[in-house]
Amino acid sequence: MSRGSPSYRALSDALPIARRRGTTQAAVRAPENLYDFTIVSAIPLAFVRVTYCSRIHAPAAELVNEFRDELFGLGRIPVHTDISRELWLRSRHGTWRFLRLTPDSLIELGQDGMLLSGGNAAKNLYSREKVLFS
């Protein structure tokens, strides 16, 4: 039995993760939304867009192309040191990938919203001058 569309499942599964980071405020669902919910906690305030991703381990350049509309929407949110613009991706198997959009790159995060530590995990996943976010 299906529990709904993959994107709906991703959003419902994202809320418990978000609540561990702080208070959540869901946006009313509409096609023109820039984000699905906010996480209000200690700085930064996070604007989060959640979606289903069939290729969760794809290289960042492919993610930028596949989720161009979502990233463009997040990119319209003002850039500020106290604001985190995040894209959360969920696979059909429940694997998550958390990305922070900066003015010129995507940075991988842990579930706690902190940069991943160790190895290559904390590096910018994709960086190109004025990709589509300015």
C-alpha positions as CSV (number, residue, x, y, z in Angstrom):
1,M,0.0,0.0,0.0
2,S,1.3,3.4,-1.0
3,R,1.6,6.1,1.6
4,G,1.4,8.9,-0.9
5,S,3.7,10.5,-3.5
6,P,7.5,10.3,-2.8
7,S,7.7,14.1,-2.3
8,Y,4.9,13.9,0.3
9,R,6.6,11.1,2.1
10,A,9.9,13.0,2.1
11,L,8.2,16.1,3.6
12,S,6.4,14.1,6.4
13,D,9.6,12.2,7.2
14,A,11.6,15.5,7.3
15,L,9.6,17.1,10.1
16,P,10.8,14.9,12.9
17,I,14.4,15.6,11.8
18,A,13.7,19.3,11.7
19,R,12.0,19.3,15.2
20,R,15.3,18.0,16.7
21,R,16.9,21.2,15.4
22,G,14.3,23.6,16.8
23,T,10.7,24.8,16.3
24,T,9.3,24.3,12.9
25,Q,6.8,26.5,11.0
26,A,5.3,24.9,7.9
27,A,4.5,26.9,4.9
28,V,1.1,26.5,3.3
29,R,1.5,24.2,0.4
30,A,1.4,26.1,-2.9
31,P,3.2,25.7,-6.2
32,E,4.9,29.1,-5.9
33,N,6.4,28.4,-2.5
34,L,10.1,29.0,-2.1
35,Y,10.4,26.6,0.9
36,D,8.4,24.0,2.7
37,F,9.1,25.0,6.3
38,T,11.4,27.0,8.5
39,I,13.4,25.9,11.5
40,V,13.6,28.5,14.3
41,S,16.3,27.9,16.8
42,A,19.6,29.5,17.7
43,I,21.1,31.3,14.7
44,P,20.8,30.5,11.8
45,L,17.1,30.5,10.9
46,A,16.7,27.8,8.3
47,F,14.5,27.9,5.2
48,V,14.1,24.3,4.1
49,R,12.9,22.8,0.8
50,V,12.4,19.0,0.9
51,T,12.1,16.8,-2.1
52,Y,12.5,13.2,-3.3
53,C,15.7,12.3,-5.1
54,S,16.0,9.0,-7.1
55,R,19.8,9.3,-7.3
56,I,20.8,10.4,-3.7
57,H,24.5,9.9,-4.3
58,A,24.7,11.8,-7.5
59,P,27.5,14.3,-8.0
60,A,26.6,17.9,-7.0
61,A,26.7,19.2,-10.5
62,E,23.9,16.7,-11.4
63,L,21.9,17.7,-8.4
64,V,22.2,21.4,-9.4
65,N,20.7,20.5,-12.8
66,E,18.0,18.1,-11.5
67,F,16.9,20.5,-8.7
68,R,17.4,23.8,-10.6
69,D,13.9,25.0,-9.8
70,E,14.1,24.3,-6.1
71,L,17.6,25.9,-5.8
72,F,16.4,28.9,-7.8
73,G,13.5,29.3,-5.3
74,L,15.8,29.0,-2.3
75,G,18.2,31.4,-4.0
76,R,15.5,34.1,-4.0
77,I,15.6,34.1,-0.2
78,P,17.9,37.0,1.0
79,V,21.5,36.0,1.8
80,H,22.4,36.8,5.4
81,T,24.8,35.2,7.9
82,D,21.8,34.4,10.2
83,I,19.8,32.6,7.4
84,S,20.5,29.1,6.1
85,R,18.8,28.1,2.8
86,E,18.7,24.3,2.7
87,L,17.7,21.6,0.3
88,W,16.9,18.3,1.9
89,L,16.8,15.2,-0.4
90,R,15.3,11.8,0.5
91,S,15.7,8.6,-1.5
92,R,13.0,6.0,-1.7
93,H,15.0,3.9,0.8
94,G,15.0,6.7,3.4
95,T,18.5,7.9,2.9
96,W,18.9,11.6,3.4
97,R,21.2,14.2,2.0
98,F,21.2,17.8,3.4
99,L,22.6,20.7,1.4
100,R,23.1,24.4,2.3
101,L,22.9,26.9,-0.5
102,T,25.5,29.7,-0.3
103,P,25.7,32.5,-2.8
104,D,28.0,30.5,-5.0
105,S,28.1,26.8,-3.8
106,L,26.3,23.9,-2.2
107,I,27.7,22.6,1.1
108,E,26.8,19.2,2.6
109,L,25.4,19.2,6.1
110,G,24.6,16.7,8.8
111,Q,21.1,16.2,10.1
112,D,22.0,18.7,12.9
113,G,22.6,21.4,10.4
114,M,26.3,21.5,11.0
115,L,28.9,21.1,8.3
116,L,30.0,17.5,8.0
117,S,33.4,17.0,9.5
118,G,36.3,14.8,8.3
119,G,37.7,13.9,5.0
120,N,36.2,15.6,2.0
121,A,32.8,16.0,3.5
122,A,33.1,19.6,4.6
123,K,34.3,20.9,1.2
124,N,32.0,22.8,-1.1
125,L,30.2,20.2,-3.2
126,Y,29.8,22.5,-6.1
127,S,31.1,25.9,-6.8
128,R,30.8,28.0,-9.8
129,E,30.6,31.8,-9.9
130,K,27.0,33.0,-10.0
131,V,25.6,29.5,-10.8
132,L,22.0,30.6,-10.5
133,F,21.7,31.9,-7.0
134,S,22.6,35.6,-7.1
